Amino acid sequence: MAALRKIVVVGVGVGGSRTGLSYTGLLPPALLICSRGIASKLFVGGISFCTTENALSEVFSQYGQVVEAKVVTDRMSGKSKGFGFVTFAAVDEAHKALTEMNGKAVNGRVIFVDYAKPKTNFREEIPMARGPPEPQPDT
């Protein structure tokens, strides 16, 4: 991502030619997310713990065709964690929903809407501590 930002900020085109771009800030989030291929998926935070997937889908369906609405739940208890994801069929529908619904009250709670970020698998990135390190033999 940082490399993409540098290319646009500096204005270097294909083959090293200058493109004349004068964009000095960060790329708009929509452009970065489109390059990731998840532009139509929105993160919805701050939802009520009693909000269901059907209710979430119904609230966002006024802005376009909702492909999927998912409320994230705890594995053990099955209770809502207070956030979820809504996937739209089109990018412009997702953008309209983001601008209209961010900061609105749903089921008595103010929700926060943003573009979803790619899922990261922390289990592979962060090693689990399994006690003190084994002593190394002196050689």
Buried (B, 14 or more C-beta within 10 A) or exposed (E): EEEEBEBBBEBBEEEEEEEEEEEEEEBEEBEBBBEEEBBBBBBBBBBBEEBBBEBBBEBBBEBBEBBEBBBEBEEEEEEBEBBBBBBBEEBEBBBBBBEEBBEEEBBEBEBBBEBBEEEEEEEEEEEEEEEEEEEEEEE
